[in-house]
Amino acid sequence: MNFVKTLMAAGAAAAMLGLSPAQAQDYKEEYRVSTVVPAPFPWGIAAERWSDLVAERTEGRINMKVYPGVQLVQGDQTREFTAMRRGIIDMAVGSTINWSPQINELNLFSLPFLMPDYAALDALTQGPVGERVFEILSENGVVPLAWAENGFREVTNSKTEIRRPEDMAGLKMRVVGSPIFNDMFSAMGANPTQMSWADAQPALTTGAVDGQENPLTIYSVLNMHELGQTNVTLWHYVADPLIFAVNQEVWDSFTAEDQEILRQSAIDAGAHGIEVARKGLTEDDQSLVDEIRGYGVNVISLTDEERQAFIDATRPVYEKWTETIGADLVKMAEDSIANR
């Protein structure tokens, strides 16, 4: 009799929340969200905003906790997608770069000098290319919901200003663990070294590596000028879109109503994250660039001619990786940018 009463009480509680008893039992006490960096980085801000919006809009039915530093995958950011697909983690706000070793098409956003500006980036993520990428992810065991942004990646180093590919000759550069980055920096004459960001910071401090490439928001929050990174070249060579995604089985466990809340909350959090990621870096607002210059950093803006030299140097990499990504998807991206 006590067991029956317990079931009746559970059913009543579930009904108050608009759920069947089975649905209420299927929901976890906590859903683990993986991300690489926490707030105050735009990436972490977007992830936290998603968690907060979902908790508010579901009245606590869905409790998401953000685990930054990819601590759920032992600090190896390139394992994040596989862990989510297998259900080791429930959700993620992940980088297209970090997921590209598993999903070749995501290397599209790392094609050297494909996207010259934010309008080009938006033309991809908010157009047919973005839709196709989401279809591909859906075919691989995760449910993509929305886009956010880590930003355009700029190059920094402790040795010299970089205006030409020749200036990179012999520089030891930390790059992320995706093969296309090795190819790009090798093509420009540098000596690329793949390592996690956890390993990169002490390597920069000790001079074990000379430089790195990251969005200026990462540079600013980490005070990289204090790590000897006193030469910055703004070259917009690749961008780093972020994707909100959920493991397929976890997604299927939610009601249709809660699925829509998760999706819309991701869209809203992504829009906020993009706004934060671009603050101080747009044509009409260069305040973050000015702030970095104020630390005595040598910030270089390339001329069209100087940028073209890097485009020419990396063109063989572009062509090689077009075959890996898929020529049709690359052509779709080129057309979207041309028509932006």
N, C-alpha and C positions, 0 to 999 in steps of 0.2 A: 504493500500500500504506500509506504514512504517513497518507493521508487516511482510509482505512478504519479504521486503528488509532485515529485521533483520534475518529471517530464512535463506535467501540466504547467508548472511555474516557468520552466524554460520556454515552453511554447508561448505563454502569455508575454514574457519579456521580449521574445523575438517579434511577436505581433506588434508590440508597441514601437519597435524599430522598423516596422515595415518588412520584416524578413520572415521566412518560414523557419521552423526549428532547425531543419537541416542546413539552411544557409547560414544561420547564426553559428552553428557548430563548425562550419567550414572555415570561418574567418579566424585568422591567427591573432594572437594577442599583439604581435608586432611583425611588421613587414620590413625587412632589411633592405635599405637602399644604398647601393655602392656608388661612390664617386671618388675622384682623385684628390681634389683639394676642398677644404672647407670654406665657409665665409671667413674673411671678407673678400675672397676672390669671387668674381662674378659667377663662376661655375658653382661654387658652394652656396652662394646666395640663391641661385636658381633652384638647386636641390632642396634647400631648406624651405623656400617659398612653396614648392610643390607639396612637401610634407604638411606644412601648416594649412594650406588651402584645403587639402583633402580631409584633414582632421576636422576642420571647421565645417565644411560642407556636408560631411557624412555624420556629423554630430558624434564623432568618436567611434563610429563603426569600423573605420580603417585607421589604424595607428601605424604610421611610417616613421622609422628612425634612420637618419642618415649616418652612414659609416664612412667618413672621409679617409683619405690616404690609402685607398684600396686595401684596407686592413682585412677585408673579408676574403681577399685572394693573396694573402701574404705579401702585399706590397707590389705585386707584379701586375701592372695595369693592363698588360696585353692579354691577361687571362680572364679579364672581367666578363667579356661577352660569353665565352664558353661556360663560365660559372653560372651566369644567368640562364643560359639556354638549358643547362642541366638541372637548374633549380637549387643550386647551392646558395645563390642569392636570389631574392625575389624581384628586385627592381634595380634600375641603375639610371643615372644621368651620365652618359658615357661619351667619350670622344670618338669621332670617326677615325682618327689616327690610331687610337688604341684598339679599336675593333677591327681594323683593316687586315690584320694577319689572318683572321677567320673569314672575313667577308671581303673578297678582293675588290668588289665594286666600290667600297668606301675609300679606296686609294684615289678615287676621282678627285677628292678635295685636296689631295696632296700632290697632284700634278703640278710641276713647277711653273709658276707664273700664269696659271689658267685664269685666276680671278683678280682683276686689277683693282677692284674697289668693292665697297659694301653693296652697291646696286647689283653687281655681278654675283656676289654671294647670295643675295636675296633671290635673284632670278633662278638660282639653282634650288635652294631649299624650299622656296615657296611656289615652285612651278612643277612641270612634268618630271624633272629629274628627281626632285624630292619625293614625288609620288612613287616613282619607280624604285627608288632606294628603300622606301618603306615596304613596298611589295616584296622586295628581296629579303629584307629582315623578317617579314612575316612568314616567309617560306623557310626560315631557319630557326623557328622555335621561340621567337620573341615577338611581342606586340609593340611596335613603335607608336608613340602618341604625339610627339611634338618636337620642335627644334629649339635649341638655345645656342649659345655661342661662347667659345673661349677667345676667339678673335684672330686677327691676322698675326702671323708669327714673324718677328723681326730678329735680326742677327746681332749678337753682342760679343765683345771679346775684350781681353785685357792688354792686347799687344799693339794694335794699330787700327786706324780707321779703314773701313772697307768700302771702296768705291768701285772696284773692278774685280773680276774673278781672280786676277793675279794677286790681289792683296790677301787672298785666302790661302795661298800656297803654304803648306806645311802646318797650318794652324790646327791644333788639337781641339776638335769641336764635339761637345756632347750632343748627341741626337737621340730621339726616341727610338724604341725598339721596333721599327718598321723598316723593311729592307729598302724601300724607295728613298728613305732619307740617307742611307749609306750611299746609294747611287748618286743622289744629287750633290752631296758634299764632296764626294770623290771626283765628280765631273768638274767641280769648281776648284779642285786642287787642294782641298783641305784634307785633314786626317780625321775622319769621323769615328767617334766612339759611342756605341750604344750603351746606355745605362739608365736605370730608373732615376726619378727626380730625387729620391731619398739619398742616392749615392752621388748625384750630381752636385749638390750643394757643398759638401766637404771637398769634392774634387776641384770645384772652382776656387774655394777658399785657399787650398794649398797650392794651387797652380798646376795640379795634375792634368787639368784640361784648361785650354785658353779661353774658350768661349762656349756659347750655347745659342739656341734659338727658341723664343717663346713670345707670347703676346706681351705688350707693354704693361698690361694690368698685372700679370705675374711678376714682371720685372719690378714694378713699383711697390707692390705689397711686400715683396721679399727684400726690398732695398738692395738690389743686386749691385748697385754702385759701390756698396760696402764690401762686396765680394770681388772687387777688382774689375768689374764689368763696366769700364768707363768709356767704351766706344760702342755706339748704337747706330746701326744702319737701318733706316726705314725702307724696306724693299717689298713688303707685302707679297712674299713669294708663295706662301700657301696660307689658307685659312683653316680653322679648326672648329667646324660646327659640332654641336653637342646634340645628343638624342635622348629623350625620355623614353624608357622602354620597360616592359613588364614581362616576366616569364609567362609563357603561354598557359600553363596549368594554373598558375596563380590568377591570371586574368579570367580564365574560364570559371573560377570559383566565385567571382563577384556577380551580383545581380546586374542586369542591364542598366539600372539607374546608377549604381555605383561605378560601373564602367564609364559611363558618360561623365560622371563627376571627376574621375581620375583623368580622363582625357582633357576635359576643359580646364581643369586645374593645371595640367601640364602645359597646355597652350598659354594660359595666363602667366604661369611662372616663367615659361620660356621667353615670352615677350619682355617681361621685367628683366630677366637675365641678359637679354640682348641689349636692352637700354643701358644697363650698368656696364656691360662689356665695352660699349662704344663711347661711353662718357669721356670727354676730353680728347677724343681721337678722330673726330669728324672734321670735315673741311671748315665748318663754321665754329668749331670748338676744339682748340688745340691745347687746352689747359693742362692735360696730363703730360703732353710732350714738353710744354714749358716748365712744368714742375720738375721733370727729370733733368732738363737742361740746367735748372737752378741748382742742382747738386754738383755742378761742374762737369757734367757728362758731355762728351762730344757726340751730338746727335746729328747724323747725316741723312739728308733727304736726297735720293738719287734723281738725277736728271733723266729724261726719257732715253737719251742716248746711253747713259750709264746702265740703266735698267735693262736696256736691250742687249747689252753685252752678257748679262747674266742669263737672259732668255736664250741667247744663242748657245751659251756654254752648256745649258741643261736640256737643249732640244732633243739630243739622243735619248735622254732619260724619259722625256715626255713621250717619245715615240715608242720606246720599249714598253713602258707601262700602259700605254693605250691598248696594247694587245692583251695584257693581263686583266685590265679593267673591263674591256669590251669596247670595240670601236663604235658600236651603235650608241652606247651610253655616253661616251666621250663626245660624239658628234651632236647628240641631243644637248649636252652641256654647252658646247661651243655655240650652237645656234641660239640657245636661251640667252647666253651672255651677249651675243651680237644684237639680239632683238630687245634687249632690256630697256 
